[in-house]
Amino acid sequence: MVTPSPDCNDLKDRFASANQSGDGVKIEIQNLTASFSNHGALDNVNLSIVSNEILSVIGPANSGKTTLLRTLNRLNDLTQSFQMTGRVLLDGRDIYKEYDPVILRRKVGVIFALPMPLPMTVFENIVYGLRRQGVNDRKKLSRIAEKALTDAYLWDEVKDRLEEEAPKLSGGQQQRLCIARTLALNPDVILFDEPCSGLDPISTAKIEEAMMKLKSQYTIVLVTNNTKQAARVGDRTAFFLMGKLIEVGETAKLFTAPTDSRTEGYISGRFG
Amino acid sequence: MKFPPPLAQKIAFFVLFVMTLFVVLPVLFVMFLIVKNGIGAISWEFLTAMPKQGMRAGGILPAIVGTFYLVAGAILFALPLGLFAAIYLSEYSQDTWLNRAIRLAIINIAGVPSVVFGLFGFALFVSFFKFGASILSGSLTLGIMILPVIITSSREAIDAVPGAFREVSLSLGATKLQTIRHAVLPHALPGILTGTILGIGRAAGETAPILFTVAAFYLPRLPQSIFDQAMALPYHLYVLSTQVPNVDVKIRYGTAFVLLVIVLLMNLIAITIRSHFRSKKKW
C-alpha cells in the first residue's frame, strides 16, 4: 500500500538508539493529560518525537490532535479554561517550567490550518518575528527573507511582489508564506496543523514537497485529517482517538499492519 | 378592513417613509434656520476680532480659540487614558466581578447628565485641587465626560481585530505587548480615531460641564496659560441669547453657525477616516 521511504532502515536505527539512551529525541511528552473546562482533550499521552523526522498525527475529530499540537508551543495558555498535568520536554527541558513561552515559540513554530497572513506586505510578514526580536538591519532581513521564501518554495513566485499586501496572494501562496514566516525565525521544530485543509491538490503537493525537504533541518509534527497525506510524508505516524494515543509507529508499518484494530478501522475508512 | 397584498406593501412603505422624513425634517429645519440667519454675520472680522460694545459687535475669536483649547486639552487627557483603559479591558482583564463592575461603571458614566459633570469638575478641579476656573479644570471635566465614548469605541475597535492575528503574532515569538502594539492596534486605529473625533464633537458642543469650571462671561483677550479662564462657543451663544439685551440676531445665529460648522467638520473628518480605512480593510 505504501512504499517505505529509502531511509527507513536508517530511521529504525535512530529510534532504537533513541529508546535506549534518549539520544535524538527532540520532544518528550510524558503522561500528558489536558482538558478545557472539565472537558477532557488528552488522556495520559506518552510520545517521543525524534529529531529530523516528520511525525504524522492522525485521528477523527475531537481526538485531541490539535490540542496536542497547541500544547507543544504553549498556545493553549491563551485559553483560560485550559488545564494540564504531565510534562513536555524540549531538548530535555520542561517547556512549562524551564522556558519562557516567547522564547519557546521562537523555537517551536506553528502553521495554522487556514493561511493567516497579517494584513501587511509580503516582506513585512516574513520579517515580523525578527523585527519583534529587534532585528532591523534591512540587508540582514532581506537575506533571511529570501532564504526563508526559497526554502518554502515561494521565492520565484513572489520575488517581484515583496511590497504587495500579503492577503492578495493566492491561498496556496499565503500558506507557503506562513511557512516562510516561521522558517525566518530558524526554529527547531515546526508544527503543521492541517496545513492543506483549504488548499487545492497542486498547492498541497508543493507544501508536502517543502515539508519533505525541510525535515533535514527541522523536526516536523504534522496533524492531518488526510490519512493519505500522513502516509505520503510521515516517517512515523501516531493515531489518536478520544484523546488517547492508540498507536504510534513507522508509517509503513502502521498503515500496512496496525497492531490495534481501531487503527485499522480508521485508516481503512470504517469510521472517522 | 383588508388590503390586497400589493397595496398593503405600498401603504407600509409610505408610512415608514413618512416616519423617516419626520426624523430628518427637524434636523434639516434647524440647519436651514441657522444657516439662513447666520451666514450673513460671517466675515473675516467676525472670525478674527475681539468682541466689542458688550458683545453686540466685533468678532468671536476668543470663544473660537477657547473652544479649541478646551477640546485639545480634553483629548490630550482622555485619549491616552481611555485607550490604555480599553487595552486593559479588552486584552488583559479577566472575567472577575471587579472587571465586570468597571465595565458597568463605564457604561453608566456615559449616561450621567452633563451638568453633573460640571458640578463634579467644579468640586474636584476648581475647589479641591484649587485649579480655579481655568482651561485646565474645564479640559479635565470635558475629558472625563468623553472618556466613555473613547473607551467604548476603542474597545469595540480592538475586539473587532480577528483573534487569529494575536495567535499568529504570539506564535512568531512576539511578546504580548508587541502583539498588541504591532498586530492589534494598527488595525484598530480607525475605530479608535472615529470614537476620538466623536468625543471631540461632543466636547466642543457642551455647555454645562464648562459653565462652572472655565467659561468666562466676557473676556475680550486670548487666554495666556492653562490657568486662565476662557470664553467658549456654546457658553458664548447662551450668553448672547439670554443674558445680553439688544444683540443683533445675526450675531447670535452667526455664532451658532460657527459652532455647528466646527462640530460638523469633526464628524466629517471621522467619517472620511473611517471610510478610508474601511476600504483598505483586508480581512
Boltz contact constraints between the chains, C-beta under 6 A:
constraints:
  - contact:
      token1: [A, 102]
      token2: [B, 173]
      max_distance: 6.0
  - contact:
      token1: [A, 102]
      token2: [B, 175]
      max_distance: 6.0
  - contact:
      token1: [A, 105]
      token2: [B, 171]
      max_distance: 6.0
  - contact:
      token1: [A, 105]
      token2: [B, 173]
      max_distance: 6.0
  - contact:
      token1: [A, 106]
      token2: [B, 173]
      max_distance: 6.0
  - contact:
      token1: [A, 110]
      token2: [B, 171]
      max_distance: 6.0
  - contact:
      token1: [A, 116]
      token2: [B, 164]
      max_distance: 6.0
  - contact:
      token1: [A, 116]
      token2: [B, 168]
      max_distance: 6.0
  - contact:
      token1: [A, 119]
      token2: [B, 282]
      max_distance: 6.0
  - contact:
      token1: [A, 119]
      token2: [B, 283]
      max_distance: 6.0
  - contact:
      token1: [A, 128]
      token2: [B, 172]
      max_distance: 6.0
  - contact:
      token1: [A, 129]
      token2: [B, 172]
      max_distance: 6.0
  - contact:
      token1: [A, 129]
      token2: [B, 173]
      max_distance: 6.0
  - contact:
      token1: [A, 132]
      token2: [B, 174]
      max_distance: 6.0
  - contact:
      token1: [A, 132]
      token2: [B, 178]
      max_distance: 6.0
  - contact:
      token1: [A, 167]
      token2: [B, 282]
      max_distance: 6.0
